[in-house]
Amino acid sequence: MTKLESNVKLIAEVVANIFPVVLGADFVLYGPISKAPEAYQMCAIADAYVAYAMRQGYGIRQKEDHPISRVFRTVETGRDSDSRL
């Protein structure tokens, strides 16, 4: 990528990181390592959205330690959302 605005570059990074998750991947390669904190958050949110869709469409529930439990904690249990995510 040559000269892209910062928001365009961020959108491209987000899509590149969450695309495998949306397609069902359990393992995601991301880079550079300096972007790891952002990549973790992006992938966790995407994973939670997929889990929510699976629950609504097919009734499949995830385990307690799944990102959906942290992202949607307030809705599910009434507890505060986890600030670590």
Backbone as a chain_set.jsonl record, in Angstrom:
{"seq": "MTKLESNVKLIAEVVANIFPVVLGADFVLYGPISKAPEAYQMCAIADAYVAYAMRQGYGIRQKEDHPISRVFRTVETGRDSDSRL", "coords": {"N": [[0.84, -1.172, 0.0], [0.577, 2.123, -0.854], [0.313, 5.42, -0.457], [-1.994, 5.725, 1.686], [-4.805, 6.994, 3.464], [-4.898, 7.129, 7.048], [-7.212, 6.022, 8.235], [-8.222, 4.423, 6.181], [-6.219, 2.548, 5.897], [-6.404, 1.339, 8.421], [-8.964, 0.163, 8.257], [-8.478, -1.712, 6.237], [-6.636, -3.374, 7.576], [-8.257, -4.331, 9.668], [-10.223, -5.813, 8.257], [-8.568, -7.719, 7.012], [-7.673, -9.107, 9.249], [-10.021, -10.089, 10.526], [-11.384, -11.542, 8.624], [-10.64, -14.369, 8.246], [-11.688, -15.364, 10.676], [-14.441, -14.923, 10.481], [-14.984, -16.686, 8.464], [-14.714, -19.049, 9.794], [-12.285, -19.851, 10.916], [-10.034, -21.026, 13.45], [-7.548, -20.259, 14.013], [-5.499, -17.523, 13.532], [-3.332, -15.717, 11.505], [-1.504, -12.823, 11.921], [-0.03, -9.605, 11.447], [2.11, -6.761, 11.555], [3.846, -7.797, 14.585], [3.65, -5.735, 16.393], [1.1, -4.826, 16.155], [-0.452, -6.554, 17.557], [-2.115, -6.206, 20.001], [-4.34, -4.754, 18.982], [-5.194, -6.512, 16.987], [-5.98, -8.751, 18.499], [-8.244, -7.751, 19.82], [-9.919, -7.11, 17.626], [-10.308, -9.641, 16.458], [-11.523, -11.015, 18.566], [-13.959, -9.643, 18.852], [-15.089, -10.16, 16.316], [-15.275, -12.951, 16.493], [-17.101, -13.179, 18.573], [-19.369, -12.046, 17.364], [-19.866, -13.941, 15.356], [-20.413, -16.177, 16.952], [-22.726, -15.255, 18.229], [-24.474, -15.085, 16.052], [-24.607, -17.798, 15.381], [-25.853, -18.772, 17.624], [-28.344, -17.467, 17.542], [-29.322, -18.31, 15.055], [-29.072, -21.126, 15.006], [-29.202, -22.123, 17.561], [-26.896, -22.844, 18.898], [-24.804, -22.865, 21.609], [-21.976, -21.31, 23.137], [-18.981, -22.104, 25.065], [-18.3, -20.98, 28.454], [-15.891, -19.545, 28.54], [-15.598, -18.373, 26.086], [-15.135, -15.646, 23.731], [-17.625, -14.355, 23.342], [-18.847, -14.377, 25.803], [-17.496, -12.441, 27.17], [-17.682, -10.115, 25.609], [-20.437, -9.636, 25.329], [-21.266, -9.633, 27.965], [-22.765, -7.969, 29.742], [-25.337, -8.028, 28.675], [-25.939, -10.744, 28.737], [-25.587, -11.672, 31.461], [-25.944, -9.57, 33.167], [-23.794, -8.535, 34.471], [-20.959, -6.272, 34.679], [-19.193, -5.339, 31.688], [-16.156, -6.898, 30.583], [-13.16, -5.3, 31.091], [-10.725, -6.058, 30.119], [-10.892, -6.889, 27.525]], "CA": [[0.0, 0.0, 0.0], [1.391, 3.328, -0.929], [-0.118, 6.509, 0.414], [-3.401, 5.649, 2.074], [-5.14, 7.682, 4.701], [-4.769, 6.213, 8.184], [-8.453, 5.279, 8.465], [-8.34, 3.411, 5.126], [-5.269, 1.489, 6.265], [-6.978, 0.646, 9.572], [-10.059, -0.679, 7.761], [-7.861, -2.846, 5.538], [-6.076, -4.26, 8.601], [-9.37, -4.973, 10.361], [-10.802, -6.816, 7.362], [-7.592, -8.797, 6.837], [-7.579, -9.894, 10.48], [-11.252, -10.78, 10.928], [-11.926, -12.365, 7.539], [-10.556, -15.806, 8.549], [-12.574, -15.691, 11.798], [-15.804, -14.952, 9.955], [-15.089, -17.907, 7.66], [-14.677, -20.217, 10.667], [-10.938, -20.232, 11.356], [-9.7, -20.953, 14.87], [-6.172, -19.784, 14.095], [-5.354, -16.361, 12.663], [-2.001, -15.117, 11.393], [-1.597, -11.383, 11.778], [1.281, -8.987, 11.508], [3.286, -7.06, 12.356], [3.586, -8.13, 15.99], [3.305, -4.508, 17.126], [-0.35, -4.638, 16.043], [-1.108, -7.663, 18.26], [-3.242, -5.829, 20.863], [-5.497, -4.407, 18.164], [-5.64, -7.729, 16.305], [-6.704, -9.575, 19.475], [-9.571, -7.171, 20.029], [-10.704, -7.257, 16.395], [-10.674, -11.055, 16.285], [-12.464, -11.382, 19.629], [-15.265, -9.077, 18.5], [-15.606, -10.926, 15.178], [-15.626, -14.279, 16.995], [-18.334, -13.018, 19.346], [-20.466, -11.843, 16.414], [-20.15, -15.235, 14.726], [-21.057, -17.014, 17.971], [-24.075, -14.735, 18.424], [-25.269, -15.501, 14.888], [-24.822, -19.245, 15.497], [-26.836, -18.992, 18.694], [-29.645, -17.011, 17.065], [-29.774, -19.082, 13.899], [-29.066, -22.58, 15.175], [-29.31, -22.488, 18.967], [-25.617, -23.367, 19.379], [-24.223, -22.029, 22.663], [-20.53, -21.457, 23.331], [-18.525, -22.295, 26.444], [-18.225, -19.771, 29.271], [-14.664, -18.783, 28.299], [-15.619, -17.86, 24.708], [-15.207, -14.171, 23.703], [-18.997, -13.833, 23.433], [-19.16, -14.203, 27.223], [-16.885, -11.197, 27.622], [-18.168, -8.979, 24.827], [-21.848, -9.407, 25.616], [-21.484, -10.018, 29.356], [-23.824, -7.175, 30.362], [-26.613, -8.495, 28.156], [-26.15, -12.14, 29.126], [-25.647, -11.964, 32.885], [-26.185, -8.372, 33.951], [-22.54, -8.065, 35.057], [-20.235, -5.294, 33.872], [-18.356, -5.937, 30.645], [-14.774, -7.109, 30.97], [-12.325, -4.246, 30.548], [-9.529, -6.624, 29.52], [-11.107, -7.184, 26.106]], "C": [[0.885, 1.235, 0.0], [0.889, 4.371, 0.047], [-1.622, 6.449, 0.664], [-3.619, 6.469, 3.33], [-5.141, 6.667, 5.834], [-6.049, 5.415, 8.427], [-8.666, 4.195, 7.402], [-7.421, 2.237, 5.432], [-5.812, 0.675, 7.443], [-8.107, -0.288, 9.137], [-9.513, -1.899, 7.043], [-7.273, -3.845, 6.527], [-7.172, -5.02, 9.335], [-9.95, -6.099, 9.504], [-9.852, -7.993, 7.199], [-7.515, -9.683, 8.072], [-8.852, -10.667, 10.794], [-11.818, -11.702, 9.857], [-11.802, -13.867, 7.815], [-11.502, -16.237, 9.681], [-14.012, -15.845, 11.32], [-16.033, -16.207, 9.112], [-14.919, -19.178, 8.48], [-13.318, -20.63, 11.166], [-10.79, -20.109, 12.866], [-8.313, -20.36, 15.081], [-5.997, -18.656, 13.087], [-3.901, -15.893, 12.685], [-2.185, -13.628, 11.166], [-0.188, -10.807, 11.837], [1.158, -7.52, 11.226], [2.928, -7.252, 13.827], [3.217, -6.894, 16.807], [1.809, -4.224, 17.091], [-1.14, -5.709, 16.798], [-2.267, -7.225, 19.161], [-4.509, -5.479, 20.077], [-6.063, -5.642, 17.472], [-6.421, -8.626, 17.255], [-8.124, -9.058, 19.66], [-10.462, -7.353, 18.813], [-11.208, -8.686, 16.246], [-11.672, -11.5, 17.347], [-13.866, -10.865, 19.324], [-15.891, -9.858, 17.352], [-16.054, -12.308, 15.624], [-16.927, -14.226, 17.798], [-19.538, -12.814, 18.425], [-20.859, -13.15, 15.731], [-20.877, -16.144, 15.715], [-22.501, -16.566, 18.216], [-24.99, -15.172, 17.271], [-25.566, -17.001, 14.944], [-25.868, -19.551, 16.568], [-28.237, -18.606, 18.226], [-30.188, -17.886, 15.956], [-29.95, -20.564, 14.152], [-29.158, -23.04, 16.623], [-28.034, -23.051, 19.563], [-25.037, -22.387, 20.393], [-22.738, -22.332, 22.8], [-20.21, -21.664, 24.802], [-18.392, -20.948, 27.145], [-16.989, -18.924, 28.968], [-14.559, -18.228, 26.872], [-15.713, -16.334, 24.732], [-16.623, -13.61, 23.793], [-19.398, -13.594, 24.891], [-18.589, -12.907, 27.763], [-17.455, -9.985, 26.894], [-19.597, -8.625, 25.199], [-22.21, -9.74, 27.053], [-22.65, -9.259, 29.983], [-25.199, -7.664, 29.93], [-26.939, -9.88, 28.693], [-26.413, -12.307, 30.618], [-25.955, -10.755, 33.754], [-24.936, -7.841, 34.62], [-21.912, -7.02, 34.146], [-19.393, -5.997, 32.83], [-16.909, -5.964, 31.099], [-13.891, -6.063, 30.316], [-11.057, -4.776, 29.912], [-9.695, -6.867, 28.027], [-10.953, -5.985, 25.238]], "O": [[1.829, 1.344, 0.783], [1.033, 4.208, 1.258], [-2.411, 7.052, -0.063], [-2.717, 6.616, 4.155], [-5.362, 5.478, 5.606], [-5.975, 4.241, 8.79], [-9.24, 3.149, 7.706], [-7.794, 1.078, 5.25], [-5.69, -0.55, 7.455], [-8.185, -1.421, 9.613], [-10.027, -3.004, 7.218], [-7.403, -5.053, 6.327], [-7.035, -6.215, 9.596], [-10.143, -7.214, 9.989], [-10.282, -9.146, 7.243], [-7.311, -10.891, 7.952], [-8.777, -11.794, 11.281], [-12.65, -12.558, 10.158], [-12.783, -14.588, 7.633], [-12.05, -17.338, 9.649], [-14.711, -16.781, 11.709], [-17.148, -16.727, 9.055], [-14.972, -20.277, 7.928], [-13.2, -21.682, 11.794], [-11.349, -19.204, 13.484], [-7.949, -20.002, 16.201], [-6.317, -18.822, 11.91], [-3.316, -15.697, 13.751], [-2.955, -13.225, 10.294], [0.744, -11.497, 12.249], [0.14, -7.09, 10.683], [1.827, -6.905, 14.254], [2.53, -7.014, 17.822], [1.305, -3.459, 17.913], [-2.365, -5.766, 16.689], [-3.334, -7.836, 19.088], [-5.614, -5.862, 20.463], [-7.28, -5.8, 17.381], [-7.43, -9.208, 16.856], [-9.084, -9.829, 19.658], [-11.632, -7.712, 18.948], [-12.379, -8.916, 15.947], [-12.575, -12.284, 17.055], [-14.848, -11.58, 19.52], [-17.076, -10.187, 17.395], [-17.097, -12.791, 15.185], [-17.755, -15.132, 17.706], [-20.612, -13.356, 18.685], [-22.044, -13.431, 15.551], [-21.849, -16.807, 15.351], [-23.391, -17.398, 18.389], [-26.132, -15.577, 17.491], [-26.666, -17.426, 14.588], [-26.666, -20.478, 16.426], [-29.202, -19.327, 18.48], [-31.384, -18.175, 15.919], [-30.85, -21.197, 13.599], [-29.189, -24.243, 16.881], [-28.072, -23.672, 20.625], [-24.806, -21.219, 20.076], [-22.301, -23.466, 22.603], [-21.049, -21.434, 25.673], [-18.375, -19.901, 26.497], [-17.032, -17.704, 29.124], [-13.526, -17.671, 26.503], [-16.307, -15.774, 25.654], [-16.805, -12.492, 24.275], [-20.2, -12.705, 25.176], [-19.13, -12.333, 28.707], [-17.684, -8.942, 27.507], [-19.929, -7.452, 25.365], [-23.355, -10.097, 27.33], [-23.453, -9.862, 30.694], [-26.125, -7.707, 30.74], [-28.081, -10.158, 29.061], [-27.353, -13.001, 31.008], [-26.201, -10.9, 34.951], [-24.99, -6.801, 35.277], [-22.287, -6.897, 32.98], [-18.928, -7.116, 33.048], [-16.491, -5.139, 31.911], [-13.88, -5.954, 29.09], [-10.363, -4.027, 29.224], [-8.695, -7.037, 27.329], [-11.105, -6.08, 24.02]]}, "num_chains": 1, "name": "protein.A"}
